[in-house]
Each structure stands twice: as C-alpha cells, then as structure tokens.
C-alpha cells in the first residue's frame, strides 16, 4: 500500500497565505486533529455461515442472543446440580472463567445495547442462501423473499434500536451489517459492492459482497463476505478468485475524511477526481466467508485424528422442510466432569492435533507463499474443522457418497493498513487467573502444579486451552492466545524452528499511523449448530479508532479561521474602484450615494450612438495586486449556445493602452504595484447591423443589464453591475407596429417607452396585434422618401441650368448617388485628422457623418421635424451631405425592418425570377405578410423609378453619354435579342438609366428581400450595400471614368449573358423587372 500522506512540518507563511488561505486553513486544521479526535471503542461481532441453501433463518437468533443466554442458564443449572461432585480447584477455575465470559457478550437474556461490553456492529455473512449449483438461480433474478426473510429474522433477534446499514447480495452470498444506536451516528459514507468470479470469471455463483463504512469520519472499515471456488484441487482458482475480488471491488469516493491528509502537491483547491476507491484505500478489512481452502491430507487420516475429539452425538433427528425451527431432541445422559488432569491432557492433545492439521492447511500455505491473502491475520484456531458434517448432527462427518474430507473452510481474517511490525505481547506473570488484554482468561498452568507443562520453544509463549462439554453439547473454550512473531524462513542449511508454523496467528493489530487498535476477543465455531453441513464461525473484535468530536472540531476551526482572517487581512491585496460619474444625475437606477455604490450607469443608450464609461482601479494595499475580469457562461441569444465570456456581447471592456496588451490583459490579468492605477473602458454601441439584438431591445426581450466580476488574486471578488436605459427606436420594428403610431404621439420612442420596463414579450405582442393600423405604410418611410424626391429633383434642375454643365456634379458623375456608399462625398473618416488618430483609441469617435445619422434617427423615432437650418448654418453640412445621410438612413431603416419588405417565405419565388415570379410575389405579399408589406413594396418600386427618372434627365452635348452609347453599340444586337423592345429603346435614348437602374436595384434588393436563416446575409455595413459585378467595379473609382468601366457588365446583366447567376444577381433582376414597367 502507498505510504501515508504527511502534513508539512511547519505552517504556511503569511505570504503563502495571501494567495492560498484555504490550503493554510485545511493544513492547520489537519495538523491539530488530535485536539478534536477522541478515542472511541466499538465491539464488532462477525459471523460467517454457509447455510447450504436451507431455510434456517430462525436459527440466527441463537447466534445473536438466545443460544448464548440458554447455554448460560444451562451452565448455571449444571453447576447447581453438580457443585458437590466438582473439586474445589475446578470450581475456582470456572468461577474465574465465568467472569470473563460475561465480557464475551455471553450474558443471559436479551442484551441491552447500552450495557457495558454490548456489541456495536453485528456482521452476518451468509453463503448459499440459494442453491448456487442450479443455473436458474444465477440466470434469473433471485426471489426477494429469501433475503427479506433473513433480514426480518435477524432484526427480530437483535435488541431494539439496531439499524440495518447495508445488505449487499450476490446470488447466494448475503452480507448483513447492523449498527447499534450508540455507534450509528458515527457511521458515514456507506457503500456496497459485489464481484462475481464464478462461471467465465464473472457469474455470481461464486464471488464476494462487500460493505465500506467510515467510522468517526476517520477510519475506513471494509467487510467482505466471500464464497470462493470449491474442490480439493481448486487452490489456484481460489487464489485467482481472491485476487479478482481485490482488483474489481470498488466503493464510492468518501466525501468527508478528516484523516485524508494533504494532497501530494499541497493544493487542496485543485479539482478532486471522483474515482471509486479500491480495497487498498481501506484502513481495516475484515474478510470472512466460505473460503473453501482444504487440508492437504488423506481423508481417512484427518477423520481418524479428529475422532477422539468429536462431541457426543444426540439421537438422530429428521430435518424439517421449509424454514428451520429448533430441532427436537432428547437430553443427553448425565455428564460426569473429568478430573483436571484429564481435561488438561485432552486440551493439549486436541491442540496438538489441530496444529498438525493446520500445518497442511491450504490457506496457511498460500499465505506463506504470498499467493493469496498476503498480509492478512487470523486468530488462533482452537476448534474442530467446520466442514463437512451431515445435516442435523453435531459431529458426524459427511457420510454421503462423496465423503468430503473435513476442512477449515469457514474463516475470519483481517488486514490493517500501515500495521505496526510488532504488536504488544501479553505476558503470563501471575499464578492466579487474570483478565488478559486480549479478552481471554490467561492461566499459568505451572502455578497449579497438577502436571508439568510440556516444553515449548522459547520464541512461542505458552497457549493453554481448557475444553469442557456442557449439557447442550457445545464446546466451551477458554483459551489464552498470544502473538507469534512472523519470522522469515531460515537461511539455507539451518534447521527450521519446529513450532512457528502459523505466523499469522495473532489477537492484536495496531497502527500508530492511523491510531487504530484491533483486539480479537474470541474466535470460535458453533459446534452445536446442526442446521447445515457447515458449522458457523464467530469472531468478536474490539476496535479502538479516532472519532471526530464535532463540538471540539468547531472550536478548533473557529480558532484557526480567526487566525487566518487576521493574517489574511494584513497581507491580502486591496484595490479601490473609482467610477467616473461625469454627466450623471441621480435617478431611480443610480443612487445619490454614488461614492458607496458600485453600480455603473451607462445612462440613456440609443441607436448608433456610442456610450463610454471609465473606471479607475487603484492598488491601495501593501502588496502587488493582480486584477482580471472573470469569465462566466453566457447564453448567445441569437444562436442559443453557451460560451465563456467576461460580459455580454453588447458590452466591450478593456484596459487602457499601457496595460491592455492587445486586449489580452482583460482576461489574463494586469499586475498593479502598490499605488499604481489602471483605467478600464466600458463601451456600448448598438448598431443597426445587429438586427437580432436591436429587435430584442425594442420588444423588451433583453435589457442593458450585466455584471462584471473583477477578480483580485488573493483578495476578494468585486461585483460591478452595469446597466443602461434603452431609448426606443423606429428602427428594428415590424411594419405592423409602425403603422399604428399616431401622428403627434411622440413617435416610436414615446409609444413603446413602457415595453422595456415591462420586459414582457407576450404582453407587447398582444398589444400590437390589437391596435388598428392608421396608415397604409409607415410614416417614417414617407418622410424620408418625400424629402429625397424633392431635394434631389431641386439639385438636378438647378445644375442643369448652370452654364458649366453637369459633368462635374456628383449626382451625374457617380452613378448610384446618393444611395451607394461608394458615391458619397461625406465619408465616415473624412474628419479624422492625425491629432484625433493619435489619441487613446478607447474613446469612441463620433464623426460628422455619424453625428448627422444619429440626429436623423432621433428625429424619426421621436416624430420631430428635421432641423435643416441647424444642420446647414450651425453644423456646416451641405445640401448634398444631408441628402446622402438621409439616403443612408432609408437603407438602414429598410434593412432593420423585422421580416423586411418581402419576407423569407417568398425568397424562393424571388430566386425563380421572370414575369411569373414577380407577379406571384405581388399576389402573395398580402397573405404571406400583410397588406402593409404589399403597399410598401409598390410604393418603393415607384420611388426608385422616380429617382432613376430624376437622376437621368436628358442632357445635350454630354461627352459621357456619347462614350456610354458607343460602348453599348457593340452589344446592341445582343441586348435587342435578350430584352424587350421597351428596354432597348430606353437604352438607346438614355444609356445612363440602365446603369443607374442596375445600381439602385442592387442596393435596394439587398435590404428589401429577407433571406432564410440558411442563406442569411452577412452583417450590413457601410461597404456592404452594393454587391455583384456593378458594385464591385463601381467601388474602384469616383469619377466619370467609372461609368465606362461598368458598361460591359451592365450589358451582360441585362442581356442575360451570365450563365451562372448569384442570389444577389437574381434579386437584382427581380427588382429590375418591376422598375422596367
């Protein structure tokens, strides 16, 4: 077995404590275990009996109580009857034995568990409760009535209060373990296990059942009941059975174990494995059962040698069928007490005979060879072989045809982990009988001078056995067993000492490491039992073990915890968090006592507007502090999977540039020296590209609430609640919701302001269904498109009247303006100069274009007028800038609509294309979505057509038009064959219109048609609003030359030259079909 784990000799230092207080607490508590462990004694009575598949459940009461009480009563009656015939010497001798017998649990009547010397744990190990030779008994479930009968009879025989704590069964092997009320509270971690070693090495007709209990939270006690392979020549198979039981018998891991010691690496915080425990983990194993080891001598020799010592037989009886009952028999003839010299000679003769037989015992020989039960101990055998008798007889050997040879098959052994090499040996000093440490009466026969003792070897203390047969035919054995030292085999050439044949015989086992002491009180058989072909064997132990005193342990724990707390407070790292409260006002969500509050308020959060919050972490302690944000499981609401992160996806957290380490420090940690500070940036930016999150915020399905956990190694975790108030938006809603917003009600922000507070999706959905639509299409859409149509028309008309011409104007030179991002004049990075770029990139930059986009979204969501004068006069935006940003707002508005204009259920119809597909979409929209969707679709196609007409006015003497027309001349024949006449005429009269139509169709089809989840588009961004060949080519330049570069691409698309078309091209052609008419 592995050596016991030891505790460090010196306590951990405060420096170590600052990073590992739990280890210090555990190790100190373990080192002071002697202060709360109290020695406790428990008496264990183990009985093993092979019942030969006979119904003898009622006889168990004799083993537990009644037989012992009746024998004692009979013994008292015998002494009263024959006191005049007994000599004074033997009377004195038996009087001394009587006192000792009381301590052997042989007191009269039903014993009270509270009496001194009462048994605390009863172990009844039974074999062959069913016929294990019958295949049906191990091929189908065992009748549950059989073990229930044994349990009920055993419980009835026990004193009141005993509880059954385990009863594992392996077909014919049944192990019952009962505990008294005194010892029951000290028993924990009960676990059972069975191992079959029979047919094919696994069937349960042979094998073992085991029980593991923990006594006093310190001592693992395992009791094994086995039935090993039979037959005289089955030694190797029995050895194999034993090894298989050791290898395969496991128990559940003990949860509470005071003496578990310190882990090898000293880290008790490391994850502990729940691997099952093997027998090697046990502190004490008591192994009993029908081991089936035989005596390697001829049958006749064994019977002849034992014949003089067999008890007198009663008249034969006929065993009853069914459950056993006490056999009826005639009382034997009067017993004449032998003289003391005759008794002494008979005892010496029987002892010598048994020793000679045990010299050939297979179990002893296998133990010497260390092939089986190596290291196990056994009490001295002073009783007759327990196998095999005729059923119903006291001492008639097997008279059947098989004539089985007598053998010591039924045994009780034990093994203690870390057992001391030399247990204390009792000394025989006084002449008078005295109570020995092993629980027997020790008799110095020399003091009686009745007959000289036979010489014995100097290394073997004398063992005397007095055997007297009582009126019941039971052998009453009073013996003095002493320990025989285990001596190794003599060197070659030296003569072996003659009487050291059984080195494993002992009565005491001790373990200083585990503070255990096991004392064998008695080890005997019940020769008077006649119910089976085996005689029961009983062993009574007294076990001293350390037991946890909960009250004392609590006191020690409190003292250690107080000391740990003192040192920890002195040495633990301390950080202080300062939250930037600039711009905050006391509200319900942000308490006025901000200095004491750890809530981080993000304030009002609206679409596209970044919000930043700063935290300052300062090391105000005396030791370096390593800080990091703990990861935790977070559910991804879009995909439903779980991932580890420090915060939700909408929140971005990082340290300042000096400590960030490219973003790695946020989870790996940053170490602050005393007095050092670090800034933490919290950023939130809800953009229209995150459609799922935007929809959930608008409908109250998600809130801007999260908790950051700042972990300080060696210190305490700091919890930082982060919260913000979402400002409702008209972006990210359904069209059915938008058409229910009345004019003058404050827009979507005011109408839906209560949704976030209710946070109830069902309630909100029901309300939107019950509201009647007020408009045929969203008012926000009317406002944007009306402004664009009017202002773009004004710009075009003004530019046409200018003498310098229109070729230098953006609406003319950049096809797709103002809807295509590559045509914009005001870009998002236009106002980021070198000075801005050099600042801390943790601060979000709101560019001029971004600022204007936020104000447009706010005006639409709050149903306010656009502040054109402010934009033009105060902010310095040109008319073209405003048109571009409002056009971008239209694209974002359409892309954010839940379900888009054409829902995903019609996506396949859109992909088929053609006139029939277009007509089917138009017919299906009212039923597949709603009439609002159909109205918006028709309205938008008209708006796009109007914008194409406005942006492609007839212009004379245009060099660009001539170049475009010349470029298209080569493809005119192809175009006329693949397009309708109206298209050809349109191209001939105004070549710009087809190019603009393709460009706008690409932009609007991307945001009007909803894709299924399997074909979901990438997140919409500033550079992702165009797709296909035209978008790719057009993004390469911003001047008039870009018009010529897309001529061939446009011709190919219109003429259907491409053999393979992408989904984007199909959507574009679908929208072009409507725009042509």
Number of C-alpha atoms within 10 A of each C-alpha: 8 8 8 14 12 13 16 12 7 9 14 16 10 18 14 15 21 22 17 18 21 16 18 24 21 17 22 21 21 18 19 14 18 13 15 19 20 15 14 16 17 20 22 21 22 22 26 27 27 26 22 20 14 19 21 22 21 18 22 22 17 17 18 23 20 20 20 19 19 17 21 20 14 15 16 12 13 15 14 10 11 13 12 10 10 15 14 10 12 14 14 12 15 15 13 18 21 19 12 19 19 14 16 18 20 22 20 16 14 15 20 15 19 12 8 10 19 20 25 22 25 23 23 25 27 26 27 22 23 22 18 20 12 10 10 11 17 19 12 9 9 16 11 8 9 14 22 11 16 21 18 12 16 22 18 14 19 22 14 14 15 21 16 17 17 19 19 20 23 26 29 30 28 23 27 22 21 23 23 23 16 14 18 19 11 18 17 20 18 18 19 22 18 24 24 24 24 18 11 8 16 14 16 25 28 26 27 34 26 30 25 26 23 21 24 26 23 23 23 22 19 24 22 25 31 33 31 25 25 17 12 15 13 15 20 13 17 23 19 18 27 22 14 18 21 16 13 14 21 23 23 16 15 19 10 13 17 17 16 15 17 19 15 10 7 14 13 17 10 9 7 8 7 10 10 11 15 15 21 14 16 19 20 23 23 19 25 28 28 28 23 24 26 24 23 17 15 10 14 11 11 20 14 9 14 16 12 11 15 15 17 16 13 17 12 12 14 9 16 14 10 9 12 16 15 14 14 11 10 9 11 13 9 8 11 10 16 13 12 16 11 11 16 20 13 18 21 18 14 21 19 13 17 18 18 14 20 21 16 15 19 21 24 23 16 17 18 19 11 11 15 21 21 14 15 17 23 23 23 23 18 22 20 23 25 25 24 22 25 18 21 21 22 24 25 17 22 17 11 9 6 7 13 16 22 23 25 25 26 26 27 24 19 20 20 22 22 18 20 13 11 13 17 14 16 17 12 18 10 11 13 14 18 17 16 18 18 22 22 22 24 29 28 20 18 11 13 12 9 11 13 10 14 7 7 12 11 7 12 13 17 19 19 21 21 19 20 17 15 16 17 16 20 19 21 16 20 22 21 24 28 26 22 22 18 15 12 8 11 10 8 7 6 8 9 12 12 8 14 16 20 21 18 22 22 22 28 25 23 22 19 10 12 18 14 22 19 22 19 24 23 23 22 22 27 21 23 19 24 22 27 23 24 28 28 27 26 23 22 22 24 22 18 17 22 23 19 22 16 12 10 15 18 12 13 18 18 13 13 18 19 13 13 20 16 12 17 21 13 15 20 25 26 21 24 13 19 17 20 14 16 8 6 12 11 10 9 7 13 19 15 13 8 15 11 9 14 17 17 24 20 22 20 12 19 21 21 19 18 16 18 15 20 21 17 15 19 20 23 19 17 14 18 19 26 19 26 21 24 19 17 15 13 16 15 12 13 10 7 9 10 12 12 12 15 23 21 18 13 14 16 14 19 21 26 19 15 9 20 17 15 12 14 13 18 22 16 14 22 20 19 21 17 17 13 14 18 21 20 22 17 20 19 22 17 20 18 21 18 14 21 14 20 23 21 19 22 25 24 23 18 18 18 17 15 17 15 19 18 19 20 22 20 20 19 13 15 16 14 16 15 19 20 19 17 23 20 28 24 28 26 29 22 19 24 24 19 23 19 22 24 16 10 9 12 17 25 24 20 16 16 21 17 14 18 23 12 13 18 14 15 11 13 18 12 10 10 15 12 9 13 12 19 15 14 16 22 22 19 20 17 13 15 18 19 11 14 21 16 12 16 20 17 12 16 18 14 11 18 17 10 9 7 9 14 18 18 13 15 19 21 21 19 25 28 28 24 25 24 27 23 24 22 22 16 18 18 15 13 11 13 14 9 8 7 11 10 9 9 10 11 17 15 14 14 17 15 20 19 17 15 19 22 18 16 21 24 21 18 24 21 20 23 13 10 15 11 13 11 11 17 14 10 9 12 12 18 13 14 19 21 22 21 25 23 22 22 19 20 22 20 22 21 21 25 25 21 19 22 22 26 25 18 20 16 20 18 12 18 23 19 14 20 15 12 11 17 19 13 15 20 16 12 18 21 14 10 16 20 14 16 19 25 23 17 20 18 12 16 18 19 15 17 19 21 14 20 20 15 19 22 18 15 14 13 9 9 12 11 18 19 12 16 21 20 15 18 20 13 12 15 18 12 16 23 15 11 15 13 12 12 12 17 19 12 14 20 16 13 18 23 24 21 23 24 22 24 25 26 27 27 28 23 24 23 24 23 23 21 23 20 15 8 6 11 10 12 8 10 19 12 14 12 15 22 26 18 18 16 20 23 12 15 24 16 11 14 17 17 17 14 17 23 18 17 20 22 15 19 20 21 16 20 19 19 16 14 12 5 8 13 11 15 18 21 19 24 27 23 23 25 22 15 16 19 14 10
